[in-house]
Amino acid sequence: MMSSRAFRSLLIPAFLAGSVCLMPLDLAPSASAQTARSATALPPGTPMSFADLIERVSPAVVSIEAAGSVDPRGVPDLSDIPPQFREFFERFGGQGAPAQPRERRSQGSGFFISADGLLVTNEHVIAGANEITVTLADGSEFPAEVVGRDAATDIALLRVNGSGRNFAYVSLDRTPSIRVGDWVVAVGNPFGLGGTATAGIVSAIGRPLGNTQLYTNFLQIDAPINRGNSGGPAFDLNGNVVGVNSAIFSPTGGNVGIGFAIPSDLAASVVDQLIERGEVRRGYLGIAPQSLTPDLAESLGLPRDRRGVLVAEVIAGTPAAEAGLRNGDVIIRIDNQTVNEQRELFQRIGAVAPGERVELRVIRDGRERTIRVRLSERPEAEAASTTPQVQPSRSEVFGMNLAPADDAARERVGAPGTRGLLVNGVRGDSEASRRDIRAGDVILEAGGRDVSSVDDLRAAVAAARESNRNAVLVLVARQQGGVRYVALRLDAE
């Protein structure tokens, strides 16, 4: 048996990145094996170096410094985004709307898309700015003006007046064919260190990022990006821009290899509209939608694996109302394209110009039908600001203490009329609690009928049992949360 001392004598040190790696001699590759390995051709698409690519594209990448004040009305509400994602936006002035305008100065990145000075960056980099300075790779500085911005996709278009100078520029890939595992190179201005290049791969495609970013399915990349990379480009190996760096996931505040970029085809579509009219116009249907879950499908008498978007509310005076959509309809296709969840509906409706018609395929009362809708332009959203008032409890169903809603409760959740049951409290171990019903919510419907009393709700439960359903569908309204359907399982009551 070999002694431990003899075994240690067979180990040799290999110095890698400043650390010592010990390798047993009898496991080290032979010289002939090393020669054979080095002679083997690298797989297609594997670069020996990124130097030529970076040298070619870097002159088009700029640093951006924006100074001004943040207008609370112009800052997106990021309350639905997890804190690890919010931090990246907040550092550029994108945190939840403050009560008063505040001074701010931010640094980010951008890139020219034309020789005459058009450049792309993130909207949150220049939000509230009244002075924007662009610094080129050679150190020269130019003032920039905003051509247009779109907070919904976090894209802004700027123009630099170079007095006849031709700027180096790059192109947005309008038809990217990028795949998971493809190389990407990020160039930008992290922490004010201009001209910094990093490389990695595409880790995932089509990543959602909270319900406030409904119009964007992000590229996830592991090329390190940090504070200051925001608005900079992510290149493929051909030097085309395949993404606009926008956010990172960071439990620590530093890069952990999970970054997000706006896909180039979406960015190009937004840029085209900003060039044409200085703003993005999106189609508007006029419903409060929610993704159809197995429980919701079952409560509607549909198969649990049925996919689609449930119409929680049809807003009066909108295209949906005029076309005859109803609460409880399930949208399954838009212009022969399948719709599986809420984000798809927002993106497909938003991609249609106001005034154009779309054809919706919906399920109503178990039967499919076609509804044609002429879309309008999406209006500005309004949010309520009052605080719920909780009343003493009077009765309990599904673990909810309920009482008829008064005018103040209905007004608070935006539900005019005389219907509704106010939720005064919810037991923590109840079915209502498991379905995220909270004190201050108002139950508007149950089983497809308006409810104004606890007896109405109990009657709906009884009717669902008689129909051999496993759940009763209730429509819940919440202050600043809109309306949504909830399936309450009957075996829990």
Secondary structure in CASP SS format (residue, H / E / C, confidence):
PFRMAT SS
TARGET T0000
AUTHOR 0000-0000-0000
METHOD secondary structure of the structure
MODEL  1
M C 1.00
M C 1.00
S C 1.00
S H 1.00
R H 1.00
A H 1.00
F H 1.00
R H 1.00
S C 1.00
L C 1.00
L E 1.00
I E 1.00
P E 1.00
A E 1.00
F E 1.00
L E 1.00
A C 1.00
G C 1.00
S E 1.00
V E 1.00
C E 1.00
L E 1.00
M E 1.00
P E 1.00
L H 1.00
D H 1.00
L H 1.00
A C 1.00
P C 1.00
S C 1.00
A H 1.00
S H 1.00
A H 1.00
Q H 1.00
T H 1.00
A H 1.00
R H 1.00
S H 1.00
A H 1.00
T C 1.00
A C 1.00
L C 1.00
P C 1.00
P C 1.00
G C 1.00
T C 1.00
P C 1.00
M C 1.00
S C 1.00
F C 1.00
A H 1.00
D H 1.00
L H 1.00
I H 1.00
E H 1.00
R H 1.00
V H 1.00
S H 1.00
P H 1.00
A H 1.00
V E 1.00
V E 1.00
S E 1.00
I E 1.00
E E 1.00
A E 1.00
A E 1.00
G E 1.00
S E 1.00
V E 1.00
D C 1.00
P H 1.00
R H 1.00
G H 1.00
V C 1.00
P C 1.00
D C 1.00
L C 1.00
S C 1.00
D C 1.00
I C 1.00
P C 1.00
P H 1.00
Q H 1.00
F H 1.00
R H 1.00
E H 1.00
F H 1.00
F H 1.00
E H 1.00
R C 1.00
F C 1.00
G C 1.00
G C 1.00
Q C 1.00
G C 1.00
A C 1.00
P C 1.00
A C 1.00
Q C 1.00
P C 1.00
R E 1.00
E E 1.00
R E 1.00
R E 1.00
S E 1.00
Q E 1.00
G E 1.00
S E 1.00
G E 1.00
F E 1.00
F E 1.00
I C 1.00
S C 1.00
A C 1.00
D C 1.00
G C 1.00
L E 1.00
L E 1.00
V E 1.00
T E 1.00
N C 1.00
E H 1.00
H H 1.00
V H 1.00
I H 1.00
A C 1.00
G C 1.00
A E 1.00
N E 1.00
E E 1.00
I E 1.00
T E 1.00
V E 1.00
T E 1.00
L C 1.00
A C 1.00
D C 1.00
G C 1.00
S C 1.00
E E 1.00
F E 1.00
P E 1.00
A E 1.00
E E 1.00
V E 1.00
V E 1.00
G E 1.00
R E 1.00
D E 1.00
A C 1.00
A C 1.00
T C 1.00
D C 1.00
I E 1.00
A E 1.00
L E 1.00
L E 1.00
R E 1.00
V E 1.00
N C 1.00
G C 1.00
S C 1.00
G C 1.00
R C 1.00
N C 1.00
F C 1.00
A C 1.00
Y C 1.00
V C 1.00
S C 1.00
L E 1.00
D C 1.00
R C 1.00
T C 1.00
P C 1.00
S C 1.00
I C 1.00
R C 1.00
V C 1.00
G C 1.00
D C 1.00
W E 1.00
V E 1.00
V E 1.00
A E 1.00
V E 1.00
G E 1.00
N C 1.00
P H 1.00
F H 1.00
G H 1.00
L C 1.00
G C 1.00
G C 1.00
T E 1.00
A E 1.00
T E 1.00
A E 1.00
G E 1.00
I E 1.00
V E 1.00
S E 1.00
A E 1.00
I E 1.00
G E 1.00
R E 1.00
P C 1.00
L C 1.00
G C 1.00
N C 1.00
T C 1.00
Q C 1.00
L C 1.00
Y C 1.00
T C 1.00
N C 1.00
F E 1.00
L E 1.00
Q E 1.00
I E 1.00
D C 1.00
A C 1.00
P C 1.00
I C 1.00
N C 1.00
R C 1.00
G C 1.00
N C 1.00
S C 1.00
G C 1.00
G C 1.00
P E 1.00
A E 1.00
F E 1.00
D C 1.00
L C 1.00
N C 1.00
G C 1.00
N C 1.00
V E 1.00
V E 1.00
G E 1.00
V E 1.00
N E 1.00
S E 1.00
A E 1.00
I E 1.00
F C 1.00
S C 1.00
P C 1.00
T C 1.00
G C 1.00
G C 1.00
N C 1.00
V C 1.00
G C 1.00
I C 1.00
G E 1.00
F E 1.00
A E 1.00
I E 1.00
P E 1.00
S H 1.00
D H 1.00
L H 1.00
A H 1.00
A H 1.00
S H 1.00
V H 1.00
V H 1.00
D H 1.00
Q H 1.00
L H 1.00
I H 1.00
E H 1.00
R H 1.00
G C 1.00
E C 1.00
V C 1.00
R C 1.00
R C 1.00
G E 1.00
Y E 1.00
L C 1.00
G C 1.00
I E 1.00
A E 1.00
P E 1.00
Q E 1.00
S E 1.00
L C 1.00
T C 1.00
P H 1.00
D H 1.00
L H 1.00
A H 1.00
E H 1.00
S H 1.00
L C 1.00
G C 1.00
L C 1.00
P C 1.00
R C 1.00
D C 1.00
R C 1.00
R C 1.00
G C 1.00
V E 1.00
L E 1.00
V E 1.00
A E 1.00
E E 1.00
V E 1.00
I C 1.00
A C 1.00
G C 1.00
T C 1.00
P H 1.00
A H 1.00
A H 1.00
E H 1.00
A H 1.00
G C 1.00
L C 1.00
R C 1.00
N C 1.00
G C 1.00
D C 1.00
V E 1.00
I E 1.00
I E 1.00
R E 1.00
I E 1.00
D C 1.00
N C 1.00
Q E 1.00
T E 1.00
V C 1.00
N C 1.00
E C 1.00
Q H 1.00
R H 1.00
E H 1.00
L H 1.00
F H 1.00
Q H 1.00
R H 1.00
I H 1.00
G H 1.00
A C 1.00
V C 1.00
A C 1.00
P C 1.00
G C 1.00
E C 1.00
R E 1.00
V E 1.00
E E 1.00
L E 1.00
R E 1.00
V E 1.00
I E 1.00
R E 1.00
D C 1.00
G C 1.00
R E 1.00
E E 1.00
R E 1.00
T E 1.00
I E 1.00
R E 1.00
V E 1.00
R E 1.00
L C 1.00
S E 1.00
E E 1.00
R C 1.00
P C 1.00
E C 1.00
A C 1.00
E C 1.00
A C 1.00
A C 1.00
S C 1.00
T C 1.00
T C 1.00
P C 1.00
Q C 1.00
V C 1.00
Q C 1.00
P C 1.00
S C 1.00
R C 1.00
S E 1.00
E E 1.00
V E 1.00
F C 1.00
G C 1.00
M E 1.00
N E 1.00
L E 1.00
A E 1.00
P E 1.00
A C 1.00
D C 1.00
D H 1.00
A H 1.00
A H 1.00
R H 1.00
E H 1.00
R H 1.00
V C 1.00
G C 1.00
A C 1.00
P C 1.00
G C 1.00
T C 1.00
R C 1.00
G C 1.00
L E 1.00
L E 1.00
V E 1.00
N E 1.00
G E 1.00
V E 1.00
R C 1.00
G C 1.00
D C 1.00
S C 1.00
E H 1.00
A H 1.00
S H 1.00
R H 1.00
R C 1.00
D C 1.00
I C 1.00
R C 1.00
A C 1.00
G C 1.00
D C 1.00
V E 1.00
I E 1.00
L E 1.00
E E 1.00
A E 1.00
G C 1.00
G C 1.00
R E 1.00
D E 1.00
V C 1.00
S C 1.00
S C 1.00
V H 1.00
D H 1.00
D H 1.00
L H 1.00
R H 1.00
A H 1.00
A H 1.00
V H 1.00
A H 1.00
A H 1.00
A H 1.00
R H 1.00
E H 1.00
S C 1.00
N C 1.00
R C 1.00
N C 1.00
A E 1.00
V E 1.00
L E 1.00
V E 1.00
L E 1.00
V E 1.00
A E 1.00
R E 1.00
Q C 1.00
Q C 1.00
G C 1.00
G E 1.00
V E 1.00
R E 1.00
Y E 1.00
V E 1.00
A E 1.00
L E 1.00
R E 1.00
L H 1.00
D H 1.00
A H 1.00
E C 1.00
END
